[in-house]
Structures are given as C-alpha cells and as structure tokens.
Amino acid sequence: MSSKQTIIFKNQPKIISSYSIAGPKESYSVFAPYFDLVLKDDLWDCDSYEMAERKMLEHVIFNAIERAKMNPKDIDALICGDLLNQIISSSFAARKFDVTYIGLFGACSTMAESLAVGACLVDAGYFDKVACATASHFSSVERQFRMPLELGSQRPPTAQWTVTGGGCSILSNVGKGPKITTATFGKVVDYNITDANNMGAAMAPSAMNTMIQHFINTNTTPDDYDLIVTGDLGKLGAEILIDLMEYNGYKLGQNYMDCGHCIYTNEQNTFMGGSGCGCSALMLNSYIIQKIREKQYNKVLFIATGALLSTTSSFQGESIPGIAHAIVIEN
Amino acid sequence: MSSKQTIIFKNQPKIISSYSIAGPKESYSVFAPYFDLVLKDDLWDCDSYEMAERKMLEHVIFNAIERAKMNPKDIDALICGDLLNQIISSSFAARKFDVTYIGLFGACSTMAESLAVGACLVDAGYFDKVACATASHFSSVERQFRMPLELGSQRPPTAQWTVTGGGCSILSNVGKGPKITTATFGKVVDYNITDANNMGAAMAPSAMNTMIQHFINTNTTPDDYDLIVTGDLGKLGAEILIDLMEYNGYKLGQNYMDCGHCIYTNEQNTFMGGSGCGCSALMLNSYIIQKIREKQYNKVLFIATGALLSTTSSFQGESIPGIAHAIVIEN
C-alpha cells in the first residue's frame, strides 16, 4: 500500500472557528449542550426539507465565519458537499457567498474529506482561509434514498437514523485553534454488502483500511491518540470495526468512539444510532472541538466514513462500496 | 473580488498522459480522428447505461495510466466526478483501482475542477502522480435528469445533447507534457435562469465571471491565449458569453471555441450542440492536448462550466446556478 495516502502538514492549518447546528430529535442527545443551535422545528420556516437542509448549511457557514470575526468576503474558498443528488444543498448554499467554491462528494465522509482537502490548500499557501462544511437532514435524505416519509415504513434492526445537523470549520495558517497535523485520504473498499439498511457493515471495512494505513504511515498505534472517533458506523458498524482491527493486530480501547453510535439516547429507538454526513460534522464542530480546546483531548484521530451507493446502484444489484478519510487534530 | 481565486503554480504540473473515449454519435464529429476509442455500441456489453458509463470511466483511467507507462499502483490519487446521483460512476470506477480517491462534484465543470484540484495537490508535492477524470453518457444522464428514453420526448430548440464520452489526464511534476501553469476556481453564479432545457444561458454568466477574474488576476487579455475553450455552453451559451464579455470590455475572437458547440455536425440535429461533463473531458484529452503537443497551440485557457441543478431543485421552483473552473495549459 502506498504511503502516499498520508500527508503530514508542515504549516499545520488551524481550526480557528467552528459552528454546529442540530435538529429537534438531536436536542435529546447527551451532547446537546455543546451544539451551537438546536432547531425546534426541522422545517425551519422553509417550504421543503431540502430547503431547510440548505438553510442549515448556510447558517453554519455564516456563523463559523462570524465567530472567527470575519466577513464572508474574507474567506478564500468554501469546500463543501452533502448527500442530496448533485449536492444541491452545498451548491445552493454557496450561491449565498461570493466566494470560490469547490464541491465535493464523499457521502458521509464529507466532513473529513473537506477538512483534508481544505488543509492541503491552506497548508500549501494557495488559500489563506477556507470554510469546510456539510449538513444532512433526516427528512430530505430519507425520502431521497429510501421511502416516502408518509409511508411510515418499518425500519429493520440494523437501520440508522439520519442526523438532522451540520457543521462548519474555518481553517487558516494564522490565528489560534486546534491544528490539523496529518491527513490520510481513503481508498474505495467493498466487502460486498448489499443491504442498504446496514450501512455500518458496508462502511466498517473502509474505516479499517484507512485507519491501518494511517497507523503504518505515521508510525503510530491507537494508544497514541486521546480520542479515535469514527463518523457514523453506528453500534453494529463500530463493533465490526473493533473486530476487524483486532483481527489485524490493533486494539481499539476506551479511547474509541463513534459519533453515530453515541449521538442518540437508547430511549430514542434509532436502533444502530445516527448516520448522515451531518452526524460527524455536528459532533466534530461541537463536542469534539470544544474538548480539544479545553485540552481534555490533545491528539484526536477523526475518521469519517461514506457509503458510496445511490438508489440506482442498489436497484441495479450493486453492492455498497465505502470510503473513509482521516485527519489528525492536535493541540 | 478576491484575487485568491487564482493559483499560479510554481512547479507547473505536467499532463504526462491523456486518454479519451467517445460514443457512436460522437464518431461523426470532425474531431473523431483524435479520439482514442470510439464505441460502436453505447451499451458496450453492459447491462445498463449506468454500467456502460462507469466502464468508460474505468477504461480512460486505466489507459491513461498505461499510456504513461505506469501501473495503477503507481498513481497516488484518483480525482474524479460525474453527473449521476452520488457520482456512482466515479466511486464504482475507483473501486477497481487500489488508490486514494477524492470524489468531486462540479457537474459539467468536473474536468476543470479535477485538474485544478489535482494540479494543487501535485504542485504542492503532496502527491507525485494523480489521475483526473470524468465521463458522461447520453442515456444515463437523459433518463436521470429529464425523461424516460422510451418516451421519445420532443426537444426544445435550446436543448443540448449529452455527450457519451470521457477522458483522463495524468498529472506529475516530473516527466514530459503540457504544463498546467495557473488555475482559477469559480464562484457560484445565478442569473435566475429556470429552463432546464437551456443550460447554455444558465452557465454562460459563470463562465464570464471566472474568465474576467482570471484575466484580472493574471494580468492577461483574451489575445494572450492561442485558444480559449469553454466546456459545453453550446451555440446559444457561447453567443451569450461572447456578448457578456464584450459588454465587460473583453473581445473573444477567432481564438475562442466551445466544445459543446463544435463537437457535433450540423446534420446531427442536436440543436445547440453537446453537453455533459464528458463533452469537455473528451475534447480536452484528445484534440486540444494533441494540438498543444504539436505546438499548434502554446497557451490555452480551458474553462469548463457546470449547471448546479437537480431534478429536485427544479421541481421546487429553483433557478439554475452555474459554476466555471479554469486552468491554463502551456507548452
């Protein structure tokens, strides 16, 4: 395997500002006190759930910029993606900002992909300040990928619940904040999972693949990190990842958590937990960044995984490939 | 306007290899002698048009790598995107290559976006060799964005025809080939066009926006380029762009061409010409690169435009935002 997947940043771009938003269901999360804005109504005065998702994305971008005491004009690039067809949430949100826009698609790995690409562009000095963001919305995603909401379809026990939420980080070589020291980009991995209601199983192998490559390339082990956090593997996916890693000689211990697994409470009956690109974006840009700033965590490995399917690929009998991108955030 | 949209490359990454593929309809193009492979059957022994599109993408990536006398293992990253929901052509094609994958979405601007991002990552030394690619297929795109093919819907006079085709460029700091000297990333621009059958009008303002910013940032004029080539504005879009540029004091003369406008012959009745991310990918990686290698063109401004709509955004009454990314290729 090429060591080229991993980039060690010389200038170590800083996360100078971050902002998070969450939906009503997410307000019951034990992490809710860390969320910047919690919506009471997930339509948020919009005419559609897609428009609400876009409004959430615009809101986190604008507020992360404002929190950094800047205007949108001060931002050199917006690096963004989401789950909707043709990433309309990102592109239409970018329309609001008179700024260079680089659209990405990495499904639920988007927060890590945008931060990894953004860190490259800032570290190299091409851009001074970039905004990296993503969001997802339960109702827009559910009706696009699965069933009309009105059907009230029964969910299988391996299902996860798409998080209504999002987050934005502002990266810069100057200023204060946690540093992005390393990025490990992922490869597409496919273990032949075909059940679109079992995303954890589809994505766990890609998390393993990127994680192992990252440990090899950086000559580190799980013990070198205060926190290893995956995006939205959910309860089952996280267990599969722990097993896969152990099989490969790496023990993920108490310092490992999965955003999807822990974002909802057991009483919320989401089965395997949260999913969606907003899941890890929300958790990273609230609780995780906050705890790094407070120096409870000083070295965090953040790995977001994406399931690279579409309704068309599933209808045509394809399995579900996954990808995982990783960054290291240090104090 | 920020001058930060434009990046001047110090190491000037080279296009060490390129490969193109075209469909049956495209075989009647006056540029067909430059296409590397022309398909006789656009299903290409696949079970679906989506699978054929993916096979085309795999084929151009593999053959561009082979033409550079390398194996897929020698490539450090694959930077790719396409028009299908969740860019399944790219992600599933990436599954075939054991290589870092960065998925993008820029609609029909993808070839320029992938080359601009790829050139940044190679120029900065993060990766040694990257493959930048995209493809589109008339039948997969038409039935996803517009109507079932079997309906045989009448097309309005402003319509364009999605090109079945694709291309791949391999970038490297070492080796021989045309150099990417500059990239100008675009902003999202929306002139409130709502007709999804008039992509040229929707995208021309974004081409103007990026082009003017590029000329200002690089202190150049249209006369400084042997060739200025836009992606898939089509006949009407190209005329609108010429008008918009003239209104802003820039005269696009004989050195300007649009890939969509000129890829089909008049007898083919495609109305405004070709479109799709494969249109400019095919033309760049065949005729244009070839003519640069032959030194007929020594400085080319390549601008690919994308219409950032989805069926959902159109159904919900939204207008069509556009984006244009540009690169300069020099001998």
Chai-1 contact restraints between the chains, C-beta under 6 A:
chainA,res_idxA,chainB,res_idxB,connection_type,confidence,min_distance_angstrom,max_distance_angstrom,comment,restraint_id
A,K4,B,D76,contact,1.0,0.0,6.0,A-B,restraint_1
A,K4,B,F127,contact,1.0,0.0,6.0,A-B,restraint_2
A,Q5,B,T100,contact,1.0,0.0,6.0,A-B,restraint_3
A,I7,B,Y126,contact,1.0,0.0,6.0,A-B,restraint_4
A,S48,B,Q316,contact,1.0,0.0,6.0,A-B,restraint_5
A,E50,B,T312,contact,1.0,0.0,6.0,A-B,restraint_6
A,D76,B,K4,contact,1.0,0.0,6.0,A-B,restraint_7
A,N85,B,N85,contact,1.0,0.0,6.0,A-B,restraint_8
A,N85,B,S310,contact,1.0,0.0,6.0,A-B,restraint_9
A,Q86,B,S310,contact,1.0,0.0,6.0,A-B,restraint_10
A,I87,B,F105,contact,1.0,0.0,6.0,A-B,restraint_11
A,I88,B,S310,contact,1.0,0.0,6.0,A-B,restraint_12
A,I88,B,S313,contact,1.0,0.0,6.0,A-B,restraint_13
A,S91,B,L308,contact,1.0,0.0,6.0,A-B,restraint_14
A,S91,B,P321,contact,1.0,0.0,6.0,A-B,restraint_15
A,A94,B,V188,contact,1.0,0.0,6.0,A-B,restraint_16
A,R95,B,V188,contact,1.0,0.0,6.0,A-B,restraint_17
A,R95,B,D190,contact,1.0,0.0,6.0,A-B,restraint_18
A,R95,B,P321,contact,1.0,0.0,6.0,A-B,restraint_19
A,T100,B,Q5,contact,1.0,0.0,6.0,A-B,restraint_20
A,T100,B,F185,contact,1.0,0.0,6.0,A-B,restraint_21
A,T100,B,K187,contact,1.0,0.0,6.0,A-B,restraint_22
A,Y101,B,V188,contact,1.0,0.0,6.0,A-B,restraint_23
A,G103,B,F105,contact,1.0,0.0,6.0,A-B,restraint_24
A,G103,B,G106,contact,1.0,0.0,6.0,A-B,restraint_25
A,L104,B,L104,contact,1.0,0.0,6.0,A-B,restraint_26
A,F105,B,I87,contact,1.0,0.0,6.0,A-B,restraint_27
A,F105,B,G103,contact,1.0,0.0,6.0,A-B,restraint_28
A,F105,B,F105,contact,1.0,0.0,6.0,A-B,restraint_29
A,G106,B,G103,contact,1.0,0.0,6.0,A-B,restraint_30
A,C120,B,Y126,contact,1.0,0.0,6.0,A-B,restraint_31
A,A124,B,A124,contact,1.0,0.0,6.0,A-B,restraint_32
A,Y126,B,I7,contact,1.0,0.0,6.0,A-B,restraint_33
A,Y126,B,C120,contact,1.0,0.0,6.0,A-B,restraint_34
A,F127,B,K4,contact,1.0,0.0,6.0,A-B,restraint_35
A,F185,B,T100,contact,1.0,0.0,6.0,A-B,restraint_36
A,V188,B,A94,contact,1.0,0.0,6.0,A-B,restraint_37
A,V188,B,R95,contact,1.0,0.0,6.0,A-B,restraint_38
A,V188,B,Y101,contact,1.0,0.0,6.0,A-B,restraint_39
A,D190,B,R95,contact,1.0,0.0,6.0,A-B,restraint_40
A,L308,B,S91,contact,1.0,0.0,6.0,A-B,restraint_41
A,S310,B,N85,contact,1.0,0.0,6.0,A-B,restraint_42
A,S310,B,Q86,contact,1.0,0.0,6.0,A-B,restraint_43
A,S310,B,I88,contact,1.0,0.0,6.0,A-B,restraint_44
A,T312,B,E50,contact,1.0,0.0,6.0,A-B,restraint_45
A,S313,B,I88,contact,1.0,0.0,6.0,A-B,restraint_46
A,Q316,B,S48,contact,1.0,0.0,6.0,A-B,restraint_47
A,P321,B,S91,contact,1.0,0.0,6.0,A-B,restraint_48
A,P321,B,R95,contact,1.0,0.0,6.0,A-B,restraint_49
